[in-house]
Amino acid sequence: MLRQVRASRRALLGGVVGGAAGAVVLSGCGEHDSRTASAAAADTTAPAVDTDSDLVADVVRGIEGALRTATATGAAFPALRASARAFVAVHRAHLVELGEHGKDRPGGKATGSAADAKAHLLAVEEKLQGRLVAAALAAESGALAQVFAAMAAAVAQQRTVAA
């Protein structure tokens, strides 16, 4: 008989942190010339910002859309307000991180039942998470890729809590 196993949040976080630490340790293996490494790092990050500006604009639009959906859902359905507020807080923080300070745009309307609104909210958040993962893979800048990956992880965590 198969038994369903659920990992705790602490165990999952430990695995992710442990895997990241292992990757850092392994990436440090081999010959290393600090002059070449620092010159390469300086060269690849500066131009990537310009290269990635369209990608950032696309991600900002996606976050703004999800923010509107979460705001409307929380306003229309008191039972979903706590979950919606968590998404709103995450999206606002992500917009600030991407340089979009205080640009809440009105719009969005939640209709139907609370169950329908929750399903729609979670679908919008799932789509945003996928968009963030794709952006992390497409980013030229390693630093920006890390930011997008962290944002995708934050959305995933909120989706898990809200589900």
N, C-alpha and C positions, 0 to 999 in steps of 0.2 A: 504494500500500500504506500503510495507517495504521500509524503508529508510536506506541506507548504512551510518554507522557512522564511522568516522575515528578519532582515538585518536591522539592528538598531541604528539610529542616526549617528551615534557615537562610533559604532563599528565601521560604518560607511565612511565617515569623516577620517577615521584613523587609517583606513585603507587608501583613501585618496591622498592624504598627507604622506603616508609611507611610500606610496608609489611615486609621488612627486619628488620626495627626498632621494629615493633610489635613482630616479632619472637624473637629478642634479649630480649625484655622486658619479654615476656612469659617464655623464657628459664631460666630466673633468679628467677622464683618463686620456692618456696619450701625451704626445709632445705639445708644448704650449709656449708660444712666443707672445709675451704680453704686448709688445709693440704692435705686432700684426693684428692681434685680437682687438685691441682698443681702437686701432685705426679702422678696422672692418666694422666694428660696432658703431662708430661715429658715422661712417659713410652710409650704412644701411638704414639707420633710423631717420636721419634728416629728410632724404628724398621720399621716404615711404609716406610721410604725413601728407604730402601733396598727392601722391598716388592713391592714397586711401581716402581722400576727402569725399569722393562720391559714395564710397562704401559707408562712411560715417553718416552722411546725409540720409542714405537709405535706411540705416539702422535707426536713426533719430525718428524718421517718419513712422517706422514700425512701433517704436516705443510710445510715441505720441498717440497712435491709434489704440494701442493696448491700454494706455493711461485713460483715454476717453471712455473706453468700454468699462474699465474697472470703476471709474468715477460714477458713471451712469448706473452701473449695477448696484453700487453701494447706496446711492441716493434713492433708488427705486425700491430696493428690497432690504428692509431692516435685518432680516435673518442672515443676509449675505454681507452685511456691512463690515464685519471684522475681517473677513477674507479679502474683500475688495480694498479695504484700507491698507492691508499688508501689500497688495499688488501696487497700489497707488504710491506708497512710500518707496518701494523698490524702483518703480519706474521714474519717479522724481529724482531719486539719487543717481540713477543711471543717466538721466538727461543732464544733470549737473556735471557728472563725470565727463560727459561728451561736450561740455561747454554751452549747453542750452539752459541757462539760468532763468528760472521764473517765467517760462513761456507756456503756462497752461493754456490750452486752447479749448474753448467750449465746444460742445458737440457730443454726440452719442446719446442714445436713448435706449434704455432697457425696457423691453416689453415682454408680454407673456407671463408665464408662471415663474415662481422663484426657481423651480427646478430647471426650466428652460433657460433662464438667465444664467444660472450657475454653469450649465453645460456650455452655453455660448462663451462665457467668460473663460472657462478652462480651455476651450478650443482656440480662442484668440491667444491665450497665453502659450499654448502648445505651439502654435504657429510662430509666435515671436521667439520662443526658445529655439526652434529650428532655424529661424532666420539668423539668430545670434551665433549659433554653431556654424552655419555656413559662412557668416562674416568672419568668424575667427579663422576658419580655414582659408579664406580668400585674402585676408589682410597681408599686405607686404611687410608691415612693421610687426616685429615680434611682440613689442610692448602692447600694441593695439590688439593683436590677436589674443594676448593674455587677458586684456580688459574685456573683450567680447566673450571669451570663454568663461570668465568669472561672472559676467552678467547672465549668461545662459544657465550657469549653475544656480544662481540666485533665483531665477525664474522657475527652474526645475524644483528647487526646494519649496518655494511658495505653492507651486501646483500640487506637490505631494501633501503639504499641510492642508490645503484647501479641499482636496479630494475626499 
